[in-house]
């Protein structure tokens, strides 16, 4: 037995002898070869590599092996109802306000005209000071419970409302210091409106330290897919701005939106990253172009299905790994309760509240307004109770899936509603398609000194 991954877990469970142990229902068994398997426990995120002969009843194991597997949560007391325990924690987490996660649209305007944009007609409006005050009142009402406040700045292009981003950031930082709350901030931006002064201010004064920036290929491809409204070039400006962010210590993820129109050019972009000073300093995200409600119709013929994209993504992951840009790893867990958490909300420019970023702009998915008292109790639409009451363990696709503790059932919107299904009928998280391939490759790399 070899331990591949070990994280701390609560060891309040006890047992007197191995006859009182069983294999956890949250163990994912991943065949590595004819004689070896990985057991990945998804609730504690621990993993071991075992010979097939070692997979036996706990009572037949060497005591040191059973003790280790128990410590990792891979073996549990035989009287433990793990699914019932998880569902209790899940329901509790949905009500928990100790972690507030706000995605705030600063503006619906954008200086780009991406060919696949899902947000529809660009509007010039910015978030108002009145909405800022309403958000602060919302936070003050929850200040006794809140221990972590995470803000994601979004748009349109949030940097087009930089004055509002600055005003709100200062207010949030002061609020968090006053109430001894941890503050985290990130931004999804096209990166064009950054500058040395702004990068320095964002990182060191406004505490925006994580950046998600989309680049869709080498210069000529990126300019075709993500043109500025002015038709001026943007690629080199964005690239220099990413380098500035990295040099100043920011965490940057380069996101690539991929379909049949640009997939053949992504390796060239990866080559450029590998040959630059960004190598080893940015994360990568390979994302399928999605057919949302407002996605232009001429894009649909270029889109990959979920199954098709899984193979495309795996080829890109392997190539990125070969270049030293990607590290094979086990998947991470989403916050318990997922996006159904009461404290996980999206706030539009007019203070409207959504429970899903991808429904922004569609009025039927507004759950209330941030300035209302008890907005999610008294003014919610009929579908909201169905949404909040959903549990993955009651869903056909999730009820027997061992990945539920990691993904919380993925996307409840896709699981429940026919409208705006994120371009897919699958509610599973994107990483599910290739995580087993990554684990197999990780084992091969560590123990067999080879690359799959």
Secondary structure as a PSIPRED ss2 file (coil, helix, strand):
# PSIPRED VFORMAT (PSIPRED V4.0)

   1 X C   1.000  0.000  0.000
   2 X E   0.000  0.000  1.000
   3 X E   0.000  0.000  1.000
   4 X E   0.000  0.000  1.000
   5 X E   0.000  0.000  1.000
   6 X C   1.000  0.000  0.000
   7 X C   1.000  0.000  0.000
   8 X C   1.000  0.000  0.000
   9 X C   1.000  0.000  0.000
  10 X C   1.000  0.000  0.000
  11 X C   1.000  0.000  0.000
  12 X C   1.000  0.000  0.000
  13 X C   1.000  0.000  0.000
  14 X C   1.000  0.000  0.000
  15 X C   1.000  0.000  0.000
  16 X C   1.000  0.000  0.000
  17 X C   1.000  0.000  0.000
  18 X H   0.000  1.000  0.000
  19 X H   0.000  1.000  0.000
  20 X H   0.000  1.000  0.000
  21 X E   0.000  0.000  1.000
  22 X E   0.000  0.000  1.000
  23 X E   0.000  0.000  1.000
  24 X C   1.000  0.000  0.000
  25 X C   1.000  0.000  0.000
  26 X C   1.000  0.000  0.000
  27 X E   0.000  0.000  1.000
  28 X E   0.000  0.000  1.000
  29 X E   0.000  0.000  1.000
  30 X E   0.000  0.000  1.000
  31 X E   0.000  0.000  1.000
  32 X C   1.000  0.000  0.000
  33 X C   1.000  0.000  0.000
  34 X C   1.000  0.000  0.000
  35 X C   1.000  0.000  0.000
  36 X E   0.000  0.000  1.000
  37 X E   0.000  0.000  1.000
  38 X E   0.000  0.000  1.000
  39 X E   0.000  0.000  1.000
  40 X E   0.000  0.000  1.000
  41 X E   0.000  0.000  1.000
  42 X C   1.000  0.000  0.000
  43 X C   1.000  0.000  0.000
  44 X C   1.000  0.000  0.000
  45 X C   1.000  0.000  0.000
  46 X E   0.000  0.000  1.000
  47 X E   0.000  0.000  1.000
  48 X E   0.000  0.000  1.000
  49 X E   0.000  0.000  1.000
  50 X E   0.000  0.000  1.000
  51 X E   0.000  0.000  1.000
  52 X H   0.000  1.000  0.000
  53 X H   0.000  1.000  0.000
  54 X H   0.000  1.000  0.000
  55 X C   1.000  0.000  0.000
  56 X C   1.000  0.000  0.000
  57 X C   1.000  0.000  0.000
  58 X H   0.000  1.000  0.000
  59 X H   0.000  1.000  0.000
  60 X H   0.000  1.000  0.000
  61 X C   1.000  0.000  0.000
  62 X C   1.000  0.000  0.000
  63 X H   0.000  1.000  0.000
  64 X H   0.000  1.000  0.000
  65 X H   0.000  1.000  0.000
  66 X H   0.000  1.000  0.000
  67 X H   0.000  1.000  0.000
  68 X H   0.000  1.000  0.000
  69 X H   0.000  1.000  0.000
  70 X H   0.000  1.000  0.000
  71 X H   0.000  1.000  0.000
  72 X C   1.000  0.000  0.000
  73 X C   1.000  0.000  0.000
  74 X C   1.000  0.000  0.000
  75 X E   0.000  0.000  1.000
  76 X E   0.000  0.000  1.000
  77 X E   0.000  0.000  1.000
  78 X C   1.000  0.000  0.000
  79 X C   1.000  0.000  0.000
  80 X C   1.000  0.000  0.000
  81 X C   1.000  0.000  0.000
  82 X H   0.000  1.000  0.000
  83 X H   0.000  1.000  0.000
  84 X H   0.000  1.000  0.000
  85 X H   0.000  1.000  0.000
  86 X H   0.000  1.000  0.000
  87 X H   0.000  1.000  0.000
  88 X H   0.000  1.000  0.000
  89 X H   0.000  1.000  0.000
  90 X H   0.000  1.000  0.000
  91 X H   0.000  1.000  0.000
  92 X H   0.000  1.000  0.000
  93 X H   0.000  1.000  0.000
  94 X H   0.000  1.000  0.000
  95 X H   0.000  1.000  0.000
  96 X C   1.000  0.000  0.000
  97 X C   1.000  0.000  0.000
  98 X C   1.000  0.000  0.000
  99 X E   0.000  0.000  1.000
 100 X E   0.000  0.000  1.000
 101 X E   0.000  0.000  1.000
 102 X E   0.000  0.000  1.000
 103 X E   0.000  0.000  1.000
 104 X E   0.000  0.000  1.000
 105 X E   0.000  0.000  1.000
 106 X C   1.000  0.000  0.000
 107 X E   0.000  0.000  1.000
 108 X C   1.000  0.000  0.000
 109 X C   1.000  0.000  0.000
 110 X C   1.000  0.000  0.000
 111 X C   1.000  0.000  0.000
 112 X E   0.000  0.000  1.000
 113 X C   1.000  0.000  0.000
 114 X C   1.000  0.000  0.000
 115 X C   1.000  0.000  0.000
 116 X C   1.000  0.000  0.000
 117 X C   1.000  0.000  0.000
 118 X C   1.000  0.000  0.000
 119 X C   1.000  0.000  0.000
 120 X C   1.000  0.000  0.000
 121 X C   1.000  0.000  0.000
 122 X C   1.000  0.000  0.000
 123 X C   1.000  0.000  0.000
 124 X C   1.000  0.000  0.000
 125 X C   1.000  0.000  0.000
 126 X E   0.000  0.000  1.000
 127 X C   1.000  0.000  0.000
 128 X C   1.000  0.000  0.000
 129 X H   0.000  1.000  0.000
 130 X H   0.000  1.000  0.000
 131 X H   0.000  1.000  0.000
 132 X H   0.000  1.000  0.000
 133 X H   0.000  1.000  0.000
 134 X H   0.000  1.000  0.000
 135 X H   0.000  1.000  0.000
 136 X H   0.000  1.000  0.000
 137 X H   0.000  1.000  0.000
 138 X H   0.000  1.000  0.000
 139 X H   0.000  1.000  0.000
 140 X H   0.000  1.000  0.000
 141 X H   0.000  1.000  0.000
 142 X C   1.000  0.000  0.000
 143 X C   1.000  0.000  0.000
 144 X C   1.000  0.000  0.000
 145 X C   1.000  0.000  0.000
 146 X C   1.000  0.000  0.000
 147 X C   1.000  0.000  0.000
 148 X E   0.000  0.000  1.000
 149 X E   0.000  0.000  1.000
 150 X E   0.000  0.000  1.000
 151 X E   0.000  0.000  1.000
 152 X E   0.000  0.000  1.000
 153 X E   0.000  0.000  1.000
 154 X E   0.000  0.000  1.000
 155 X C   1.000  0.000  0.000
 156 X C   1.000  0.000  0.000
 157 X C   1.000  0.000  0.000
 158 X H   0.000  1.000  0.000
 159 X H   0.000  1.000  0.000
 160 X H   0.000  1.000  0.000
 161 X H   0.000  1.000  0.000
 162 X H   0.000  1.000  0.000
 163 X H   0.000  1.000  0.000
 164 X H   0.000  1.000  0.000
 165 X H   0.000  1.000  0.000
 166 X H   0.000  1.000  0.000
 167 X H   0.000  1.000  0.000
 168 X H   0.000  1.000  0.000
 169 X H   0.000  1.000  0.000
 170 X H   0.000  1.000  0.000
 171 X H   0.000  1.000  0.000
 172 X H   0.000  1.000  0.000
 173 X H   0.000  1.000  0.000
 174 X H   0.000  1.000  0.000
 175 X H   0.000  1.000  0.000
 176 X H   0.000  1.000  0.000
 177 X H   0.000  1.000  0.000
 178 X H   0.000  1.000  0.000
 179 X H   0.000  1.000  0.000
 180 X C   1.000  0.000  0.000
 181 X C   1.000  0.000  0.000
 182 X E   0.000  0.000  1.000
 183 X E   0.000  0.000  1.000
 184 X E   0.000  0.000  1.000
 185 X E   0.000  0.000  1.000
 186 X E   0.000  0.000  1.000
 187 X E   0.000  0.000  1.000
 188 X E   0.000  0.000  1.000
 189 X E   0.000  0.000  1.000
 190 X C   1.000  0.000  0.000
 191 X C   1.000  0.000  0.000
 192 X C   1.000  0.000  0.000
 193 X C   1.000  0.000  0.000
 194 X C   1.000  0.000  0.000
 195 X C   1.000  0.000  0.000
 196 X H   0.000  1.000  0.000
 197 X H   0.000  1.000  0.000
 198 X H   0.000  1.000  0.000
 199 X H   0.000  1.000  0.000
 200 X H   0.000  1.000  0.000
 201 X H   0.000  1.000  0.000
 202 X H   0.000  1.000  0.000
 203 X H   0.000  1.000  0.000
 204 X H   0.000  1.000  0.000
 205 X C   1.000  0.000  0.000
 206 X C   1.000  0.000  0.000
 207 X C   1.000  0.000  0.000
 208 X E   0.000  0.000  1.000
 209 X E   0.000  0.000  1.000
 210 X E   0.000  0.000  1.000
 211 X E   0.000  0.000  1.000
 212 X E   0.000  0.000  1.000
 213 X E   0.000  0.000  1.000
 214 X E   0.000  0.000  1.000
 215 X C   1.000  0.000  0.000
 216 X C   1.000  0.000  0.000
 217 X C   1.000  0.000  0.000
 218 X C   1.000  0.000  0.000
 219 X H   0.000  1.000  0.000
 220 X H   0.000  1.000  0.000
 221 X H   0.000  1.000  0.000
 222 X H   0.000  1.000  0.000
 223 X H   0.000  1.000  0.000
 224 X H   0.000  1.000  0.000
 225 X H   0.000  1.000  0.000
 226 X C   1.000  0.000  0.000
 227 X C   1.000  0.000  0.000
 228 X E   0.000  0.000  1.000
 229 X C   1.000  0.000  0.000
 230 X C   1.000  0.000  0.000
 231 X C   1.000  0.000  0.000
 232 X C   1.000  0.000  0.000
 233 X C   1.000  0.000  0.000
 234 X C   1.000  0.000  0.000
 235 X H   0.000  1.000  0.000
 236 X H   0.000  1.000  0.000
 237 X H   0.000  1.000  0.000
 238 X H   0.000  1.000  0.000
 239 X H   0.000  1.000  0.000
 240 X H   0.000  1.000  0.000
 241 X H   0.000  1.000  0.000
 242 X H   0.000  1.000  0.000
 243 X H   0.000  1.000  0.000
 244 X H   0.000  1.000  0.000
 245 X H   0.000  1.000  0.000
 246 X H   0.000  1.000  0.000
 247 X H   0.000  1.000  0.000
 248 X C   1.000  0.000  0.000
 249 X C   1.000  0.000  0.000
 250 X C   1.000  0.000  0.000
 251 X E   0.000  0.000  1.000
 252 X E   0.000  0.000  1.000
 253 X E   0.000  0.000  1.000
 254 X E   0.000  0.000  1.000
 255 X E   0.000  0.000  1.000
 256 X E   0.000  0.000  1.000
 257 X E   0.000  0.000  1.000
 258 X E   0.000  0.000  1.000
 259 X C   1.000  0.000  0.000
 260 X C   1.000  0.000  0.000
 261 X C   1.000  0.000  0.000
 262 X C   1.000  0.000  0.000
 263 X H   0.000  1.000  0.000
 264 X H   0.000  1.000  0.000
 265 X H   0.000  1.000  0.000
 266 X H   0.000  1.000  0.000
 267 X H   0.000  1.000  0.000
 268 X H   0.000  1.000  0.000
 269 X H   0.000  1.000  0.000
 270 X H   0.000  1.000  0.000
 271 X H   0.000  1.000  0.000
 272 X H   0.000  1.000  0.000
 273 X H   0.000  1.000  0.000
 274 X H   0.000  1.000  0.000
 275 X C   1.000  0.000  0.000
 276 X C   1.000  0.000  0.000
 277 X C   1.000  0.000  0.000
 278 X C   1.000  0.000  0.000
 279 X C   1.000  0.000  0.000
 280 X C   1.000  0.000  0.000
 281 X C   1.000  0.000  0.000
 282 X E   0.000  0.000  1.000
 283 X E   0.000  0.000  1.000
 284 X E   0.000  0.000  1.000
 285 X E   0.000  0.000  1.000
 286 X E   0.000  0.000  1.000
 287 X E   0.000  0.000  1.000
 288 X E   0.000  0.000  1.000
 289 X C   1.000  0.000  0.000
 290 X C   1.000  0.000  0.000
 291 X C   1.000  0.000  0.000
 292 X C   1.000  0.000  0.000
 293 X C   1.000  0.000  0.000
 294 X C   1.000  0.000  0.000
 295 X C   1.000  0.000  0.000
 296 X C   1.000  0.000  0.000
 297 X H   0.000  1.000  0.000
 298 X H   0.000  1.000  0.000
 299 X H   0.000  1.000  0.000
 300 X H   0.000  1.000  0.000
 301 X H   0.000  1.000  0.000
 302 X H   0.000  1.000  0.000
 303 X C   1.000  0.000  0.000
 304 X C   1.000  0.000  0.000
 305 X C   1.000  0.000  0.000
 306 X H   0.000  1.000  0.000
 307 X H   0.000  1.000  0.000
 308 X H   0.000  1.000  0.000
 309 X H   0.000  1.000  0.000
 310 X H   0.000  1.000  0.000
 311 X H   0.000  1.000  0.000
 312 X H   0.000  1.000  0.000
 313 X H   0.000  1.000  0.000
 314 X H   0.000  1.000  0.000
 315 X H   0.000  1.000  0.000
 316 X H   0.000  1.000  0.000
 317 X H   0.000  1.000  0.000
 318 X H   0.000  1.000  0.000
 319 X H   0.000  1.000  0.000
 320 X H   0.000  1.000  0.000
 321 X H   0.000  1.000  0.000
 322 X H   0.000  1.000  0.000
 323 X C   1.000  0.000  0.000
 324 X C   1.000  0.000  0.000
 325 X C   1.000  0.000  0.000
 326 X C   1.000  0.000  0.000
 327 X C   1.000  0.000  0.000
 328 X C   1.000  0.000  0.000
 329 X C   1.000  0.000  0.000
 330 X C   1.000  0.000  0.000
 331 X C   1.000  0.000  0.000
 332 X C   1.000  0.000  0.000
 333 X C   1.000  0.000  0.000
 334 X C   1.000  0.000  0.000
 335 X C   1.000  0.000  0.000
 336 X C   1.000  0.000  0.000
 337 X C   1.000  0.000  0.000
 338 X H   0.000  1.000  0.000
 339 X H   0.000  1.000  0.000
 340 X H   0.000  1.000  0.000
 341 X C   1.000  0.000  0.000
 342 X C   1.000  0.000  0.000
 343 X C   1.000  0.000  0.000
 344 X E   0.000  0.000  1.000
 345 X E   0.000  0.000  1.000
 346 X E   0.000  0.000  1.000
 347 X E   0.000  0.000  1.000
 348 X C   1.000  0.000  0.000
 349 X C   1.000  0.000  0.000
 350 X C   1.000  0.000  0.000
 351 X C   1.000  0.000  0.000
 352 X E   0.000  0.000  1.000
 353 X E   0.000  0.000  1.000
 354 X E   0.000  0.000  1.000
 355 X C   1.000  0.000  0.000
 356 X C   1.000  0.000  0.000
 357 X H   0.000  1.000  0.000
 358 X H   0.000  1.000  0.000
 359 X H   0.000  1.000  0.000
 360 X C   1.000  0.000  0.000
 361 X C   1.000  0.000  0.000
 362 X C   1.000  0.000  0.000
 363 X H   0.000  1.000  0.000
 364 X H   0.000  1.000  0.000
 365 X H   0.000  1.000  0.000
 366 X E   0.000  0.000  1.000
 367 X E   0.000  0.000  1.000
 368 X E   0.000  0.000  1.000
 369 X E   0.000  0.000  1.000
 370 X C   1.000  0.000  0.000
 371 X C   1.000  0.000  0.000
 372 X C   1.000  0.000  0.000
 373 X C   1.000  0.000  0.000
 374 X C   1.000  0.000  0.000
 375 X H   0.000  1.000  0.000
 376 X H   0.000  1.000  0.000
 377 X H   0.000  1.000  0.000
 378 X H   0.000  1.000  0.000
 379 X C   1.000  0.000  0.000
 380 X C   1.000  0.000  0.000
 381 X C   1.000  0.000  0.000
 382 X H   0.000  1.000  0.000
 383 X H   0.000  1.000  0.000
 384 X H   0.000  1.000  0.000
 385 X H   0.000  1.000  0.000
 386 X H   0.000  1.000  0.000
 387 X H   0.000  1.000  0.000
 388 X H   0.000  1.000  0.000
 389 X H   0.000  1.000  0.000
 390 X C   1.000  0.000  0.000
 391 X C   1.000  0.000  0.000
 392 X H   0.000  1.000  0.000
 393 X H   0.000  1.000  0.000
 394 X H   0.000  1.000  0.000
 395 X C   1.000  0.000  0.000
 396 X C   1.000  0.000  0.000
 397 X C   1.000  0.000  0.000
 398 X C   1.000  0.000  0.000
 399 X C   1.000  0.000  0.000
 400 X C   1.000  0.000  0.000
 401 X C   1.000  0.000  0.000
 402 X C   1.000  0.000  0.000
 403 X C   1.000  0.000  0.000
 404 X H   0.000  1.000  0.000
 405 X H   0.000  1.000  0.000
 406 X H   0.000  1.000  0.000
 407 X H   0.000  1.000  0.000
 408 X C   1.000  0.000  0.000
 409 X C   1.000  0.000  0.000
 410 X C   1.000  0.000  0.000
 411 X C   1.000  0.000  0.000
 412 X H   0.000  1.000  0.000
 413 X H   0.000  1.000  0.000
 414 X H   0.000  1.000  0.000
 415 X H   0.000  1.000  0.000
 416 X H   0.000  1.000  0.000
 417 X C   1.000  0.000  0.000
 418 X C   1.000  0.000  0.000
 419 X C   1.000  0.000  0.000
 420 X C   1.000  0.000  0.000
 421 X C   1.000  0.000  0.000
 422 X C   1.000  0.000  0.000
 423 X C   1.000  0.000  0.000
 424 X C   1.000  0.000  0.000
 425 X C   1.000  0.000  0.000
 426 X C   1.000  0.000  0.000
 427 X C   1.000  0.000  0.000
 428 X C   1.000  0.000  0.000
 429 X C   1.000  0.000  0.000
 430 X H   0.000  1.000  0.000
 431 X H   0.000  1.000  0.000
 432 X H   0.000  1.000  0.000
 433 X H   0.000  1.000  0.000
 434 X C   1.000  0.000  0.000
 435 X H   0.000  1.000  0.000
 436 X H   0.000  1.000  0.000
 437 X H   0.000  1.000  0.000
 438 X H   0.000  1.000  0.000
 439 X H   0.000  1.000  0.000
 440 X H   0.000  1.000  0.000
 441 X H   0.000  1.000  0.000
 442 X H   0.000  1.000  0.000
 443 X H   0.000  1.000  0.000
 444 X H   0.000  1.000  0.000
 445 X H   0.000  1.000  0.000
 446 X H   0.000  1.000  0.000
 447 X H   0.000  1.000  0.000
 448 X C   1.000  0.000  0.000
 449 X C   1.000  0.000  0.000
 450 X C   1.000  0.000  0.000
 451 X C   1.000  0.000  0.000
 452 X C   1.000  0.000  0.000
